[in-house]
Amino acid sequence: MGIERVKTSVQSKRYSDKFYVHSGYRLPPEMFLGNMTYIITRGGHYVGGLSVNLDSDNLRVLSQISGTPVLQDVSLKKSAEITGFWFWGDSVIDYGFFIYSLVRAVFLQKKKYFFYSYSKENNRLKKLYSQGRSTIVYSGLMTTGEQETVEYMTKTGLLLMFLHGICRKLKPKR
């Protein structure tokens, strides 16, 4: 078990490929090199990870909105983008490492708001994100040609969302 930070193009490509397998959405590998991207490993295999872009002047999801987004009461200087997160672990130890990665990448930062986007057709993600009391910024056609929803949430919202997801996965099956 362990946590690695993506530092090489080989790690970045492997992370991008794993994210695609689990999400069905292809993100360019080079975006993980410039971000705080953490990989959770068990036995040499990736079991999860997340990536945070702290460069508030270059938030990918905001730059892909058609037109200018209206951001009320949100300072972009206090904003970051969370992306490429996935988790395929199945043990309490895996979850512990994921939470540790989340604390390192999100809670120890001075950023207050975290932006992300998802396909408008992905009701599973919409339901998960709603657990974090998200705020919708935009919903519609992006410059990529995809129909997506762009939202943000606070650190507390991210914690609520992840804890909800973890508790749901750990809940005994009947």
C-alpha atoms as a printed R data frame, in Angstrom:
    type eleno elety resid chain resno       x      y       z
1   ATOM     1    CA   MET     A     1   0.000  0.000   0.000
2   ATOM     2    CA   GLY     A     2   1.172  3.448  -0.655
3   ATOM     3    CA   ILE     A     3   0.654  6.850  -2.185
4   ATOM     4    CA   GLU     A     4   2.734  8.133  -5.065
5   ATOM     5    CA   ARG     A     5   2.745 11.581  -6.587
6   ATOM     6    CA   VAL     A     6   2.698 11.634 -10.390
7   ATOM     7    CA   LYS     A     7   6.093 12.980 -11.444
8   ATOM     8    CA   THR     A     8   6.875 11.317 -14.777
9   ATOM     9    CA   SER     A     9   5.172 11.112 -18.157
10  ATOM    10    CA   VAL     A    10   4.963  7.315 -17.787
11  ATOM    11    CA   GLN     A    11   3.059  7.647 -14.488
12  ATOM    12    CA   SER     A    12   0.860 10.358 -16.012
13  ATOM    13    CA   LYS     A    13  -0.039  8.183 -19.024
14  ATOM    14    CA   ARG     A    14  -0.784  5.186 -16.789
15  ATOM    15    CA   TYR     A    15  -2.952  7.338 -14.517
16  ATOM    16    CA   SER     A    16  -4.839  8.752 -17.509
17  ATOM    17    CA   ASP     A    17  -5.421  5.226 -18.849
18  ATOM    18    CA   LYS     A    18  -6.710  3.965 -15.465
19  ATOM    19    CA   PHE     A    19  -9.005  6.966 -15.122
20  ATOM    20    CA   TYR     A    20 -10.400  6.254 -18.598
21  ATOM    21    CA   VAL     A    21 -11.046  2.582 -17.731
22  ATOM    22    CA   HIS     A    22 -13.031  3.561 -14.622
23  ATOM    23    CA   SER     A    23 -14.798  6.672 -15.904
24  ATOM    24    CA   GLY     A    24 -15.091  6.258 -19.663
25  ATOM    25    CA   TYR     A    25 -13.732  9.795 -20.051
26  ATOM    26    CA   ARG     A    26 -10.310 10.443 -21.571
27  ATOM    27    CA   LEU     A    27  -8.275 13.222 -19.928
28  ATOM    28    CA   PRO     A    28  -4.933 14.185 -21.491
29  ATOM    29    CA   PRO     A    29  -2.008 12.626 -19.581
30  ATOM    30    CA   GLU     A    30  -0.008 15.872 -19.549
31  ATOM    31    CA   MET     A    31  -2.602 17.573 -17.356
32  ATOM    32    CA   PHE     A    32  -1.724 15.236 -14.485
33  ATOM    33    CA   LEU     A    33   1.961 16.239 -14.577
34  ATOM    34    CA   GLY     A    34   1.317 19.888 -13.759
35  ATOM    35    CA   ASN     A    35  -1.197 19.153 -11.023
36  ATOM    36    CA   MET     A    36  -0.998 17.648  -7.556
37  ATOM    37    CA   THR     A    37  -1.879 14.134  -8.688
38  ATOM    38    CA   TYR     A    38  -1.754 11.290  -6.190
39  ATOM    39    CA   ILE     A    39  -1.978  7.589  -7.007
40  ATOM    40    CA   ILE     A    40  -3.027  5.044  -4.401
41  ATOM    41    CA   THR     A    41  -1.304  1.714  -4.975
42  ATOM    42    CA   ARG     A    42  -1.705 -1.762  -3.528
43  ATOM    43    CA   GLY     A    43   0.601 -4.581  -4.587
44  ATOM    44    CA   GLY     A    44   1.953 -2.520  -7.486
45  ATOM    45    CA   HIS     A    45  -1.549 -1.860  -8.852
46  ATOM    46    CA   TYR     A    46  -3.383  1.456  -8.940
47  ATOM    47    CA   VAL     A    47  -6.543  1.373  -6.803
48  ATOM    48    CA   GLY     A    48  -7.429  5.064  -6.926
49  ATOM    49    CA   GLY     A    49  -6.273  8.607  -7.100
50  ATOM    50    CA   LEU     A    50  -7.129 12.250  -7.503
51  ATOM    51    CA   SER     A    51  -5.715 15.338  -9.126
52  ATOM    52    CA   VAL     A    52  -5.966 18.960  -8.014
53  ATOM    53    CA   ASN     A    53  -5.031 21.935 -10.188
54  ATOM    54    CA   LEU     A    54  -4.083 24.782  -7.829
55  ATOM    55    CA   ASP     A    55  -3.372 27.275 -10.646
56  ATOM    56    CA   SER     A    56  -6.506 29.419 -10.352
57  ATOM    57    CA   ASP     A    57  -5.621 31.270 -13.567
58  ATOM    58    CA   ASN     A    58  -5.843 28.038 -15.602
59  ATOM    59    CA   LEU     A    59  -8.880 26.070 -14.463
60  ATOM    60    CA   ARG     A    60  -9.655 23.741 -17.376
61  ATOM    61    CA   VAL     A    61 -13.375 23.366 -16.657
62  ATOM    62    CA   LEU     A    62 -13.970 27.119 -16.573
63  ATOM    63    CA   SER     A    63 -12.012 27.691 -19.785
64  ATOM    64    CA   GLN     A    64 -14.227 25.144 -21.585
65  ATOM    65    CA   ILE     A    65 -17.505 26.934 -20.808
66  ATOM    66    CA   SER     A    66 -19.137 28.565 -23.828
67  ATOM    67    CA   GLY     A    67 -19.291 32.229 -22.815
68  ATOM    68    CA   THR     A    68 -18.369 33.765 -19.480
69  ATOM    69    CA   PRO     A    69 -19.559 31.984 -16.343
70  ATOM    70    CA   VAL     A    70 -21.269 34.029 -13.644
71  ATOM    71    CA   LEU     A    71 -19.535 33.351 -10.346
72  ATOM    72    CA   GLN     A    72 -21.304 35.031  -7.463
73  ATOM    73    CA   ASP     A    73 -19.462 35.207  -4.141
74  ATOM    74    CA   VAL     A    74 -16.591 33.028  -5.453
75  ATOM    75    CA   SER     A    75 -13.042 34.332  -5.639
76  ATOM    76    CA   LEU     A    76 -11.104 32.608  -8.412
77  ATOM    77    CA   LYS     A    77  -7.877 33.265  -6.497
78  ATOM    78    CA   LYS     A    78  -9.297 31.032  -3.749
79  ATOM    79    CA   SER     A    79 -10.347 28.375  -6.255
80  ATOM    80    CA   ALA     A    80  -8.875 25.166  -7.617
81  ATOM    81    CA   GLU     A    81 -10.035 22.341  -9.851
82  ATOM    82    CA   ILE     A    82 -10.414 18.764  -8.695
83  ATOM    83    CA   THR     A    83 -10.418 16.241 -11.508
84  ATOM    84    CA   GLY     A    84  -9.529 12.739 -12.505
85  ATOM    85    CA   PHE     A    85 -10.510 11.227  -9.185
86  ATOM    86    CA   TRP     A    86 -11.478  7.598  -9.059
87  ATOM    87    CA   PHE     A    87 -11.386  4.856  -6.513
88  ATOM    88    CA   TRP     A    88 -11.479  1.124  -6.967
89  ATOM    89    CA   GLY     A    89 -10.287  0.048  -3.529
90  ATOM    90    CA   ASP     A    90 -12.185 -2.478  -1.492
91  ATOM    91    CA   SER     A    91 -10.695 -2.344   1.973
92  ATOM    92    CA   VAL     A    92 -10.751  0.037   4.903
93  ATOM    93    CA   ILE     A    93  -6.991  0.517   4.439
94  ATOM    94    CA   ASP     A    94  -7.556  1.589   0.808
95  ATOM    95    CA   TYR     A    95 -10.128  4.126   2.007
96  ATOM    96    CA   GLY     A    96  -7.697  5.405   4.622
97  ATOM    97    CA   PHE     A    97  -5.085  6.059   1.953
98  ATOM    98    CA   PHE     A    98  -7.668  7.789  -0.230
99  ATOM    99    CA   ILE     A    99  -8.704 10.092   2.636
100 ATOM   100    CA   TYR     A   100  -5.035 10.782   3.386
101 ATOM   101    CA   SER     A   101  -4.544 11.768  -0.298
102 ATOM   102    CA   LEU     A   102  -7.623 13.988  -0.119
103 ATOM   103    CA   VAL     A   103  -6.321 15.737   2.995
104 ATOM   104    CA   ARG     A   104  -2.934 16.283   1.376
105 ATOM   105    CA   ALA     A   105  -4.265 17.557  -1.946
106 ATOM   106    CA   VAL     A   106  -7.268 19.541  -0.701
107 ATOM   107    CA   PHE     A   107  -7.471 20.270   3.010
108 ATOM   108    CA   LEU     A   108  -3.887 21.407   3.489
109 ATOM   109    CA   GLN     A   109  -4.272 23.954   0.667
110 ATOM   110    CA   LYS     A   110  -5.408 27.551   1.116
111 ATOM   111    CA   LYS     A   111  -8.010 27.176  -1.625
112 ATOM   112    CA   LYS     A   112 -11.651 27.466  -0.593
113 ATOM   113    CA   TYR     A   113 -13.638 26.434  -3.695
114 ATOM   114    CA   PHE     A   114 -13.129 23.362  -5.887
115 ATOM   115    CA   PHE     A   115 -14.513 23.235  -9.426
116 ATOM   116    CA   TYR     A   116 -15.221 20.092 -11.450
117 ATOM   117    CA   SER     A   117 -17.414 18.996 -14.344
118 ATOM   118    CA   TYR     A   118 -19.287 15.891 -15.435
119 ATOM   119    CA   SER     A   119 -21.450 14.716 -18.312
120 ATOM   120    CA   LYS     A   120 -25.051 15.892 -17.994
121 ATOM   121    CA   GLU     A   121 -26.114 12.286 -18.681
122 ATOM   122    CA   ASN     A   122 -24.158 10.877 -15.730
123 ATOM   123    CA   ASN     A   123 -26.869 10.688 -13.050
124 ATOM   124    CA   ARG     A   124 -24.624  8.613 -10.765
125 ATOM   125    CA   LEU     A   125 -22.083 11.447 -10.466
126 ATOM   126    CA   LYS     A   126 -24.842 14.035 -10.190
127 ATOM   127    CA   LYS     A   127 -26.260 12.153  -7.196
128 ATOM   128    CA   LEU     A   128 -22.818 11.726  -5.593
129 ATOM   129    CA   TYR     A   129 -21.892 15.405  -6.027
130 ATOM   130    CA   SER     A   130 -25.220 16.534  -4.585
131 ATOM   131    CA   GLN     A   131 -24.116 15.007  -1.260
132 ATOM   132    CA   GLY     A   132 -21.496 17.759  -1.020
133 ATOM   133    CA   ARG     A   133 -23.962 20.617  -1.361
134 ATOM   134    CA   SER     A   134 -22.576 21.646  -4.731
135 ATOM   135    CA   THR     A   135 -23.374 24.858  -6.590
136 ATOM   136    CA   ILE     A   136 -24.047 24.694 -10.339
137 ATOM   137    CA   VAL     A   137 -22.088 27.263 -12.351
138 ATOM   138    CA   TYR     A   138 -23.019 26.141 -15.857
139 ATOM   139    CA   SER     A   139 -24.929 23.358 -17.555
140 ATOM   140    CA   GLY     A   140 -24.845 23.042 -21.318
141 ATOM   141    CA   LEU     A   141 -22.623 22.719 -24.338
142 ATOM   142    CA   MET     A   142 -18.913 23.081 -23.616
143 ATOM   143    CA   THR     A   143 -16.289 24.198 -26.139
144 ATOM   144    CA   THR     A   144 -15.256 20.515 -26.329
145 ATOM   145    CA   GLY     A   145 -18.650 19.720 -27.887
146 ATOM   146    CA   GLU     A   146 -19.790 17.803 -24.796
147 ATOM   147    CA   GLN     A   147 -22.915 18.506 -22.753
148 ATOM   148    CA   GLU     A   148 -21.598 18.966 -19.216
149 ATOM   149    CA   THR     A   149 -22.444 20.439 -15.868
150 ATOM   150    CA   VAL     A   150 -19.805 22.550 -14.103
151 ATOM   151    CA   GLU     A   151 -20.105 22.908 -10.336
152 ATOM   152    CA   TYR     A   152 -18.059 23.842  -7.326
153 ATOM   153    CA   MET     A   153 -18.102 22.935  -3.677
154 ATOM   154    CA   THR     A   154 -16.189 23.871  -0.564
155 ATOM   155    CA   LYS     A   155 -13.740 21.675   1.346
156 ATOM   156    CA   THR     A   156 -16.527 20.687   3.732
157 ATOM   157    CA   GLY     A   157 -18.683 19.699   0.774
158 ATOM   158    CA   LEU     A   158 -15.898 17.537  -0.654
159 ATOM   159    CA   LEU     A   159 -15.471 15.803   2.691
160 ATOM   160    CA   LEU     A   160 -19.225 15.143   2.966
161 ATOM   161    CA   MET     A   161 -19.311 13.751  -0.566
162 ATOM   162    CA   PHE     A   162 -16.372 11.416  -0.060
163 ATOM   163    CA   LEU     A   163 -17.570 10.225   3.346
164 ATOM   164    CA   HIS     A   164 -21.010  9.507   1.893
165 ATOM   165    CA   GLY     A   165 -19.450  7.498  -0.931
166 ATOM   166    CA   ILE     A   166 -17.171  5.572   1.418
167 ATOM   167    CA   CYS     A   167 -19.972  4.769   3.878
168 ATOM   168    CA   ARG     A   168 -22.150  3.576   1.010
169 ATOM   169    CA   LYS     A   169 -19.399  1.259  -0.245
170 ATOM   170    CA   LEU     A   170 -18.615 -0.097   3.225
171 ATOM   171    CA   LYS     A   171 -22.279 -0.738   4.030
172 ATOM   172    CA   PRO     A   172 -22.829 -4.506   4.362
173 ATOM   173    CA   LYS     A   173 -24.712 -6.075   1.449
174 ATOM   174    CA   ARG     A   174 -27.947 -7.858   2.347
